[in-house]
Amino acid sequence: MFDDAYYMRQALQEAQKAKEQDEVPVGCVVVSDGRIVAKSHNLTQTLNDVTAHAEMQAITAAANYLGGKYLRNCTMYITLEPCTMCAGALSWSQITRVVYGAQDPSRGYQNFGLSLHPKTTVQGGVLQEECSELLLDFFRSKR
Amino acid sequence: MFDDAYYMRQALQEAQKAKEQDEVPVGCVVVSDGRIVAKSHNLTQTLNDVTAHAEMQAITAAANYLGGKYLRNCTMYITLEPCTMCAGALSWSQITRVVYGAQDPSRGYQNFGLSLHPKTTVQGGVLQEECSELLLDFFRSKR
């Protein structure tokens, strides 16, 4: 039951909260030893801060909770492929695993030829349709 | 008098504060209409947070001060070339100009083939020797 899809559903709930605040709907959770140690969603509009992506907040919160700045033995579940800023932050964190839902072909870090820390494994496409649909609905509603 | 070297000296003073806190000595200031609207220095160890680079804090602080998330008509002076995380954040901010001191040939964003926002102009090498020397002294003292 506590599989990748389970945790991605928690990240989707966070993304839904972002949508309700009229933020681009991206959410994430950080899991350590099977427990969620941080949850967050995009808050760039609300906080007036381009750095307030879901991942950035979750890295800070998880490190604070765990008492160390490196997120070893942690997995981050994100509804969207990270951008270059968030990929850079994830690299510094030396996180063990990153799982994302939707691809971001233009602004995702992979489009810029970047990779995460050598110790980090990455998996994309978990609940991809749900994650993409939430984003597409949001952008369609803005046109 | 209020030239690039002047503002870089303010950034160097910030870097010096980082050094006094046993942090990797990187500092920065953000200037808007000739006034310094944000100052910060690296706090990753103190805050136990890999995202607490000088630039990230300064972007948040400047946006907060200016009341808008985009740093148009702003220049950031940083003692070291930004990493990929900070370059990503600077890109999102659409900052007008970035001036840095020392090159970072391994972890600087240019080593990864990244560039900042198309609207952003970049100049490196301002007070390069002073900026580099502060970093080299710090790392030598750690060996």
Interface residues (C-beta under 8 A of the other chain):
Chain A: T44 Q45 N48 D49 V50 T51 M56 I59 T60 A63 N64 G67 G68 K69 Y70 C83 T84 M85 C86 A87 G88 A89 S91 W92 S93 F112 G113 L114
Chain B: T44 Q45 N48 D49 V50 T51 M56 I59 T60 A63 N64 G67 G68 K69 Y70 C83 T84 M85 C86 A87 G88 A89 S91 W92 S93 F112 G113 L114
